[in-house]
Amino acid sequence: MKVKVGDKIRHYLFGGEVLIGKVEEIQICREGEKSGRSVNSCDVKRHHGVIDLDNGHWCYFYQVNQVIKK
């Protein structure tokens, strides 16, 4: 699943709540870490990393449920 900066995604929090947010930054990093190499787009099923969102949250790649098409 390809995600790029500016996309809106549906993601879940650790408590199970599902939210929608706009991608502000994507970082590919080692598992267990929260910072790494900043990229403009990434296949979240093939890499590990974090996404910073405009809704005040961040998520690991595995927490992304869907990319919302415009």
C-alpha positions as CSV (number, residue, x, y, z in Angstrom):
1,M,0.0,0.0,0.0
2,K,1.7,3.2,-1.3
3,V,1.4,6.3,1.0
4,K,2.8,9.7,0.1
5,V,3.0,13.1,1.9
6,G,-0.4,14.9,1.5
7,D,-2.5,11.7,1.4
8,K,-5.4,11.2,3.8
9,I,-5.2,7.9,5.6
10,R,-7.4,5.9,8.0
11,H,-5.4,4.5,10.9
12,Y,-6.0,3.0,14.3
13,L,-4.6,3.9,17.6
14,F,-3.2,1.5,20.1
15,G,-6.5,1.6,22.0
16,G,-8.4,0.6,18.9
17,E,-9.9,4.0,18.0
18,V,-9.9,4.6,14.2
19,L,-9.0,8.1,13.0
20,I,-8.5,9.9,9.7
21,G,-5.5,12.2,9.2
22,K,-3.4,13.9,6.5
23,V,0.2,12.7,6.2
24,E,2.7,15.4,7.0
25,E,5.9,13.4,7.2
26,I,7.0,9.8,6.5
27,Q,10.1,8.3,8.1
28,I,11.5,4.8,7.3
29,C,13.3,3.5,10.4
30,R,14.3,0.4,12.2
31,E,11.7,-1.6,14.0
32,G,11.1,-0.2,17.5
33,E,12.4,3.2,16.7
34,K,10.4,6.4,15.9
35,S,12.9,8.4,13.8
36,G,14.8,7.6,10.7
37,R,15.2,8.6,7.1
38,S,12.5,11.1,5.9
39,V,10.9,10.1,2.5
40,N,8.1,11.6,0.4
41,S,6.4,8.3,-0.3
42,C,6.7,4.6,0.7
43,D,5.0,1.2,0.5
44,V,3.9,0.7,4.1
45,K,3.6,-3.0,3.6
46,R,7.2,-3.4,2.6
47,H,9.0,-1.2,5.1
48,H,8.9,-0.2,8.8
49,G,8.5,3.3,9.9
50,V,6.3,6.1,11.3
51,I,3.9,8.6,9.8
52,D,3.2,12.0,11.4
53,L,-0.3,13.3,10.9
54,D,-2.1,16.6,11.0
55,N,-4.6,15.3,13.6
56,G,-2.0,15.4,16.4
57,H,-1.1,11.7,16.2
58,W,1.5,9.6,14.6
59,C,1.4,5.9,13.7
60,Y,3.6,3.0,12.7
61,F,3.1,1.8,9.1
62,Y,1.3,-1.3,10.3
63,Q,-1.4,0.9,11.9
64,V,-2.5,2.2,8.5
65,N,-5.8,0.7,7.4
66,Q,-6.5,2.6,4.2
67,V,-5.4,5.4,1.9
68,I,-8.4,7.6,1.2
69,K,-8.7,8.5,-2.5
70,K,-9.5,12.1,-3.3
